[in-house]
């Protein structure tokens, strides 16, 4: 067995070390002087993310592989940390989400008169936790990295100290988050108690040996259920979604955008690793559980969104429904079908989470850009007449909403096509039908926003003037949504290559 610490393993966590040092540096600099902070703080945070992204992509170059090729699995710290194609894919997603969030935050913080000193550091610390989640090869690593991310988000959600909604949202999120952590940790203890290992790679083998003596293994099954419940809270799947609407509404809007994309993607990373590597012997059972969660999430999320007049709450319930869509891909992974079906399901999950990150942050960016002095800009009515005040912004929001609904020629259509196809390939055609019906339902509340933008008269004549950072984020999101809506092959190929090391059945 490899020693617990090998200096050579430090290169595996080089990106995380770069980001951690950058976060502490920003935290220290913020205590020195306020002069120019609103300019240098986001610039330094973007630079930290770009440097970390270069360190992540350096793994591809170090292995001497060509474009869109990724390294084979490399294990360090006695199996507790893994660098593979799967982890690299999601680290890129997390860093892109963080950079987009940073770009749209500066002006928002100015309007809220919030201290920016620790804000960007907390975003970077949250990304550190997400990156360790992507590379977790052990139950202990998973737990520590989840808590690292969660603690940063607890503070970010309540960052507006003078805002009662923000304080209330943070308190609810913290209390329910602590409760879900207890459930998750208890599930991990049951899995460890029945398999005598915390290594993700060994849990499945241990369970396979156990099956000879105890085919049912009720304690192990209970552990799997509790772990799924704990992660169900992180992805805001029904019935573990109670925190999402209040947290999304009360949190600073840039934090809401990051929470709905980066945090959700990180939880799905852990869920995919556990299900594909550790819990695969019970695949048929947890596939049924995930199918039930998917139906409940899609249906309740879309129906509840119809009743919302607040854009942040509407997008919160929309986010719940999208968690249900992503679960379709994981259902295909658990079934004892062909290798092709399982790989297709994992590819669909990766592809959709990447697409959803850009589309959802793009939609939230328009909500952020509408904020002005004494005007929150987060009501559906605030979008009234946007096509007359800023035609390009109204067009961008139209594209994002159509993409969320899965309309062709947008990236969202490609993502849903793969997810629905995964359910059909897995023999869950009825689940795909439910998903299509829910997508049709979602059109109703998305179209409500479109009607406000293009048909109703504006409530005021104030000029729509987003900041340069918001313009840059909008441009990146709209280009991604349209470009990969008509030419998705590059991201499809990247997603397909990124699952090979995670899929033990493929070897």
C-alpha positions in Angstrom: 0.0 0.0 0.0 1.2 3.5 -0.8 2.2 5.7 2.1 -0.4 8.2 3.3 1.7 11.1 2.1 4.1 11.3 -0.8 5.5 14.6 -1.8 5.1 13.6 -5.5 1.3 13.6 -4.8 1.3 17.3 -4.2 1.3 17.9 -7.9 -2.1 16.2 -8.1 -3.6 18.9 -5.9 -1.7 21.8 -7.5 -4.9 23.4 -8.9 -6.5 23.3 -5.5 -3.4 24.6 -3.8 -3.3 27.5 -6.2 -6.9 28.4 -5.6 -6.6 28.0 -1.8 -3.5 30.3 -1.6 -5.3 32.8 -3.9 -8.4 32.8 -1.6 -6.3 33.4 1.5 -4.3 36.1 -0.3 -7.5 38.0 -1.3 -8.8 37.7 2.3 -5.6 39.2 3.6 -5.4 42.0 1.1 -9.0 43.0 1.8 -8.1 43.9 5.3 -5.4 46.4 4.3 -7.1 49.0 2.2 -10.5 49.9 0.7 -8.9 51.9 -2.1 -9.8 50.4 -5.5 -11.1 47.2 -3.9 -14.2 47.1 -6.1 -11.8 46.9 -9.1 -8.9 44.8 -8.0 -10.9 42.3 -6.0 -12.9 40.8 -8.9 -9.9 41.2 -11.2 -7.7 39.2 -8.8 -10.5 36.6 -8.3 -10.8 36.1 -12.1 -7.0 35.8 -12.4 -7.0 33.2 -9.6 -9.6 31.2 -11.5 -7.7 31.5 -14.8 -4.5 30.4 -13.2 -6.2 27.4 -11.6 -7.9 26.5 -14.9 -4.4 26.5 -16.5 -3.2 24.2 -13.7 -6.1 21.9 -14.3 -5.6 21.8 -18.1 -1.8 21.2 -17.5 -2.7 17.6 -16.6 -3.7 17.1 -20.2 -0.4 18.5 -21.5 1.6 16.6 -19.0 0.3 13.3 -20.4 1.2 14.4 -23.9 -2.2 13.9 -25.3 -3.8 15.7 -28.2 -6.7 18.2 -28.0 -9.9 17.0 -26.3 -8.0 14.0 -24.9 -7.7 13.6 -21.2 -5.3 11.7 -18.9 -5.9 8.2 -17.5 -6.8 7.9 -13.9 -4.0 8.9 -11.4 -4.5 8.1 -7.8 -2.8 9.8 -4.9 -2.9 10.0 -1.1 -3.6 6.3 -0.7 -6.6 6.5 -3.0 -8.2 9.5 -1.3 -7.7 11.8 -4.3 -8.2 10.9 -7.9 -7.3 12.8 -11.1 -9.0 11.5 -14.1 -11.0 12.7 -17.1 -14.2 12.9 -15.1 -12.7 15.1 -12.4 -11.0 17.4 -15.0 -14.3 17.9 -16.8 -16.1 19.1 -13.7 -13.2 21.2 -12.4 -13.4 23.1 -15.7 -17.2 23.5 -15.2 -16.8 24.8 -11.6 -14.1 27.3 -12.6 -16.2 28.6 -15.5 -19.2 29.0 -13.3 -17.1 30.8 -10.7 -15.7 33.2 -13.3 -19.2 34.0 -14.7 -20.4 34.6 -11.1 -17.5 37.0 -10.4 -18.1 38.9 -13.6 -21.7 39.7 -12.7 -21.1 40.4 -9.0 -19.2 43.7 -8.8 -22.0 46.1 -9.7 -24.5 44.2 -7.7 -22.4 44.5 -4.6 -22.0 48.2 -5.2 -25.8 48.7 -5.3 -26.2 46.6 -2.1 -23.3 48.6 -0.5 -21.9 45.3 0.6 -18.3 44.8 1.7 -16.5 42.9 -1.1 -13.5 41.9 0.9 -14.5 38.4 1.8 -17.1 37.8 -0.9 -14.7 36.7 -3.6 -12.6 34.7 -1.2 -15.7 32.7 -0.2 -16.5 32.0 -3.8 -13.0 30.7 -4.3 -13.2 28.6 -1.1 -16.5 27.1 -2.4 -14.8 26.2 -5.6 -12.0 24.5 -3.7 -14.5 22.3 -2.0 -16.2 21.5 -5.3 -12.9 20.6 -6.9 -12.0 18.2 -4.1 -15.5 16.7 -4.5 -14.8 16.0 -8.2 -11.6 14.2 -7.3 -12.8 12.4 -4.2 -11.8 8.7 -4.1 -12.8 8.1 -0.5 -15.8 8.6 1.7 -13.8 10.8 4.1 -12.7 13.1 1.2 -16.3 13.4 0.1 -17.5 14.4 3.5 -14.7 17.0 4.1 -15.0 18.5 0.7 -18.8 18.8 0.9 -18.6 20.6 4.2 -15.9 22.9 2.8 -18.3 23.9 0.0 -21.3 24.1 2.2 -19.7 26.3 4.9 -18.8 28.9 2.2 -22.3 28.9 0.8 -23.9 29.3 4.3 -22.0 32.6 4.6 -22.6 33.7 1.0 -26.4 33.1 1.2 -26.5 35.4 4.3 -23.9 37.9 2.9 -26.3 40.9 2.9 -26.3 41.4 6.6 -28.8 44.3 6.5 -31.3 42.3 4.5 -33.8 40.2 6.6 -34.6 37.9 3.7 -30.9 37.1 3.3 -30.5 36.4 7.0 -33.6 34.2 7.1 -32.5 32.3 4.0 -29.1 31.6 5.5 -30.5 30.4 8.7 -32.9 28.0 7.0 -30.2 26.8 4.7 -27.8 26.2 7.6 -30.3 24.4 9.7 -31.6 22.1 7.0 -28.0 21.7 5.7 -26.8 20.6 9.1 -29.7 18.1 9.3 -29.0 16.6 5.9 -25.3 16.4 6.8 -26.2 14.2 9.8 -28.2 11.9 7.6 -25.5 11.7 5.0 -22.8 11.0 7.6 -24.9 8.3 9.2 -25.3 6.7 5.8 -21.6 6.8 5.2 -21.0 5.1 8.6 -23.4 2.3 7.7 -21.6 1.8 4.3 -18.3 1.7 6.1 -19.6 -0.6 8.9 -20.8 -3.2 6.4 -17.9 -3.1 3.9 -14.9 -2.2 6.3 -13.5 0.3 3.8 -14.0 3.9 2.9 -12.4 3.6 -0.6 -14.9 4.1 -3.4 -13.1 1.7 -5.6 -13.2 -1.1 -2.9 -16.7 -0.6 -1.6 -18.2 -2.3 -4.7 -15.8 -5.2 -4.6 -16.5 -5.7 -0.9 -20.3 -5.7 -1.4 -19.8 -8.3 -4.2 -18.1 -10.6 -1.7 -20.7 -9.9 0.9 -23.4 -11.0 -1.5 -22.3 -14.6 -1.2 -23.1 -14.7 2.5 -25.8 -12.0 2.7 -27.6 -11.4 -0.6 -30.0 -8.8 0.9 -27.6 -6.8 3.2 -30.3 -4.6 4.7 -27.9 -2.4 6.6 -25.8 -1.7 3.4 -29.0 -0.9 1.5 -30.1 1.5 4.3 -26.7 3.2 4.1 -27.1 3.7 0.3 -30.6 5.2 0.9 -29.3 7.6 3.5 -26.4 8.7 1.4 -28.8 9.3 -1.5 -31.0 11.3 0.8 -28.1 13.5 1.9 -27.0 14.2 -1.6 -30.7 14.7 -2.6 -30.6 17.8 -0.4 -27.6 19.2 -2.2 -29.2 18.8 -5.6 -32.6 20.0 -4.3 -34.5 17.0 -5.4 -38.1 16.5 -4.1 -38.8 15.9 -1.3 -35.5 17.4 -0.1 -36.0 20.7 -1.8 -37.6 22.7 1.0 -34.6 25.0 1.4 -34.1 26.0 -2.2 -36.9 28.5 -2.9 -36.2 30.6 0.3 -32.4 30.3 -0.1 -32.5 31.3 -3.8 -34.8 34.3 -3.1 -33.0 35.6 -0.1 -29.4 35.1 -1.2 -27.6 37.8 -3.2 -28.6 37.0 -6.8 -25.1 36.2 -8.1 -24.8 33.7 -5.2 -28.1 32.3 -6.2 -26.8 31.8 -9.8 -23.7 30.1 -8.5 -25.6 28.0 -5.9 -28.0 26.7 -8.6 -25.2 25.6 -10.9 -21.9 24.9 -9.3 -23.2 23.5 -6.1 -25.7 21.3 -7.9 -23.1 20.0 -10.4 -20.7 19.2 -7.5 -23.4 17.1 -5.8 -24.1 15.2 -9.0 -20.3 14.6 -9.3 -20.3 12.8 -6.0 -23.6 11.0 -6.7 -22.3 9.7 -10.0 -19.0 8.5 -8.6 -20.8 6.6 -5.7 -23.4 5.1 -8.0 -21.1 4.1 -10.8 -18.1 2.9 -8.7 -19.3 1.9 -5.2 -23.1 1.1 -5.3 -23.2 -0.5 -8.7 -24.0 -4.0 -7.3 -27.3 -2.5 -6.1 -27.9 -0.7 -9.4 -31.4 -2.0 -10.0 -32.6 -0.9 -6.6 -31.2 2.7 -6.5 -32.2 3.2 -10.2 -35.9 2.7 -9.1 -35.4 5.1 -6.2 -33.9 7.7 -8.5 -36.7 7.3 -11.0 -39.2 8.1 -8.3 -37.2 11.2 -7.2 -36.9 12.3 -10.9 -40.7 12.2 -11.4 -41.4 14.0 -8.2 -38.8 16.6 -8.8 -39.8 17.3 -12.4 -43.5 17.5 -11.6 -43.5 19.4 -8.4 -40.8 21.8 -9.6 -42.6 22.8 -12.8 -46.1 23.0 -11.3 -44.9 25.1 -8.4 -43.0 27.4 -10.7 -46.2 28.3 -12.5 -47.5 30.1 -9.3 -44.4 32.3 -8.8 -44.2 36.0 -9.5 -40.7 36.3 -8.2 -38.1 35.4 -10.9 -35.6 34.0 -8.3 -38.3 31.7 -6.8 -39.5 30.7 -10.3 -36.0 29.8 -11.3 -35.5 28.0 -8.0 -38.4 25.7 -8.8 -37.2 25.4 -12.3 -33.8 24.3 -10.9 -35.6 21.6 -8.9 -37.3 20.3 -12.1 -33.9 20.3 -13.9 -32.4 18.2 -11.1 -35.2 15.7 -12.0 -34.1 15.7 -15.6 -30.5 15.0 -14.7 -31.5 12.0 -12.6 -32.7 10.4 -15.8 -29.1 9.9 -16.9 -28.2 8.3 -13.6 -31.2 5.9 -13.8 -29.6 4.5 -17.0 -26.3 3.9 -15.2 -27.8 1.7 -12.5 -29.7 -0.8 -14.8 -28.0 -4.0 -15.8 -28.2 -3.3 -19.4 -25.6 -2.8 -22.1 -22.3 -1.0 -21.6 -23.4 1.5 -24.3 -26.5 2.4 -22.3 -24.6 3.1 -19.1 -22.0 5.2 -21.0 -24.8 7.1 -22.8 -26.4 7.9 -19.4 -23.2 9.2 -17.9 -22.4 11.3 -21.0 -25.9 12.8 -20.8 -25.4 13.8 -17.2 -22.0 15.6 -17.9 -23.3 17.2 -21.0 -26.5 18.6 -19.4 -24.7 20.0 -16.3 -22.3 21.9 -18.5 -25.1 23.3 -20.6 -27.2 24.1 -17.6 -24.4 26.0 -16.0 -24.2 28.5 -18.9 -27.9 28.8 -19.5 -29.0 29.3 -15.9 -26.2 31.8 -15.1 -27.2 33.6 -18.2 -30.8 33.9 -17.1 -29.8 35.0 -13.6 -27.5 37.6 -15.1 -30.4 39.4 -16.7 -32.2 39.4 -13.3 -29.0 40.9 -11.8 -28.7 43.5 -14.5 -32.2 44.8 -13.9 -31.4 45.7 -10.3 -31.2 49.4 -9.7 -31.4 51.7 -6.7 -34.5 51.0 -4.7 -35.6 48.4 -7.4 -34.8 44.7 -6.8 -35.4 43.7 -10.4 -36.3 40.2 -9.5 -40.1 40.2 -10.3 -41.5 38.9 -13.5 -43.2 42.3 -13.9 -39.8 44.0 -13.9 -39.1 42.4 -17.3 -42.1 44.3 -18.8 -41.1 46.2 -22.0 -37.5 45.0 -21.9 -37.6 44.5 -25.7 -38.2 48.3 -26.1 -35.5 49.3 -23.6 -32.9 46.8 -24.6 -33.8 44.5 -27.6 -30.5 42.6 -27.3 -31.1 41.8 -23.6 -34.6 40.7 -24.3 -33.4 38.4 -27.1 -30.7 36.9 -24.8 -33.3 36.2 -22.1 -35.6 34.7 -24.8 -32.8 32.3 -25.8 -32.0 31.3 -22.3 -35.7 30.6 -21.5 -36.2 28.6 -24.7 -33.0 26.6 -23.9 -34.2 25.8 -20.4 -37.5 24.6 -22.0 -35.5 22.4 -24.4 -36.5 24.1 -27.7 -34.4 23.0 -30.8 -31.5 25.1 -32.0 -30.5 25.8 -28.4 -28.0 23.9 -26.2 -30.7 22.9 -23.8 -32.4 20.9 -26.5 -29.2 18.9 -27.0 -28.9 18.2 -23.3 -32.5 17.1 -22.9 -32.2 15.0 -26.1 -29.4 13.0 -24.5 -31.2 12.7 -21.1 -34.5 11.5 -22.6 -32.6 9.2 -24.9 -30.8 7.7 -21.9 -34.1 6.9 -20.2 -35.5 5.3 -23.4 -32.3 3.2 -23.9 -32.6 2.0 -20.3 -36.1 0.8 -20.8 -37.8 3.6 -19.0 -39.7 5.0 -21.9 -42.5 6.1 -19.5 -40.0 8.2 -17.6 -39.0 10.0 -20.8 -42.7 10.6 -21.6 -43.2 12.2 -18.1 -40.1 14.4 -18.8 -41.4 15.5 -22.1 -44.8 16.4 -20.6 -43.0 18.4 -17.8 -40.9 20.2 -20.4 -44.2 21.3 -22.1 -45.5 22.5 -18.7 -42.4 24.5 -18.2 -43.0 26.4 -21.4 -46.0 28.1 -19.7 -44.1 30.0 -17.0 -41.1 30.7 -19.3 -43.5 32.2 -21.9 -44.9 34.4 -19.2 -41.6 36.2 -19.0 -41.4 36.5 -22.8 -44.9 38.0 -22.9 -43.8 40.6 -20.3 -40.7 41.5 -22.4 -42.3 41.7 -25.8 -46.0 42.6 -25.3 -46.4 44.6 -22.1 -45.3 48.2 -21.8 -42.4 49.1 -19.6 -43.1 50.2 -16.0 -40.5 53.0 -16.3 -38.3 54.5 -19.0 -35.0 54.2 -17.2 -32.2 53.0 -19.5 -31.0 49.5 -19.2 -27.3 49.7 -18.6 -25.5 46.5 -17.4 -21.9 46.7 -16.3 -19.0 45.5 -18.5 -18.8 42.3 -16.4 -22.4 41.6 -16.9 -22.1 42.2 -20.6 -19.1 39.9 -20.9 -21.0 37.1 -19.0 -24.1 37.5 -21.1 -22.0 37.4 -24.3 -20.3 34.2 -23.2 -23.5 32.5 -22.2 -25.5 33.5 -25.3 -22.6 32.4 -27.6 -22.4 29.1 -25.8 -26.1 28.5 -25.9 -26.5 29.2 -29.6 -23.2 27.8 -30.9 -23.5 24.5 -29.2 -27.2 24.4 -30.0 -26.4 24.1 -33.7 -23.0 22.5 -33.4 -22.7 20.4 -30.2 -20.2 17.8 -31.4 -17.1 19.3 -29.5 -18.8 19.2 -26.1 -20.4 15.9 -26.8 -17.0 14.4 -27.6 -15.4 16.0 -24.5 -18.2 14.5 -22.3 -17.8 11.1 -23.9 -14.1 11.0 -23.3 -14.6 12.2 -19.7 -16.5 9.1 -18.5 -14.2 6.4 -19.6 -12.2 6.1 -16.3 -15.4 6.3 -14.3 -17.1 3.4 -16.1 -15.4 0.3 -14.7 -17.7 -1.9 -16.9 -16.0 -0.4 -20.0 -12.6 -2.0 -19.3 
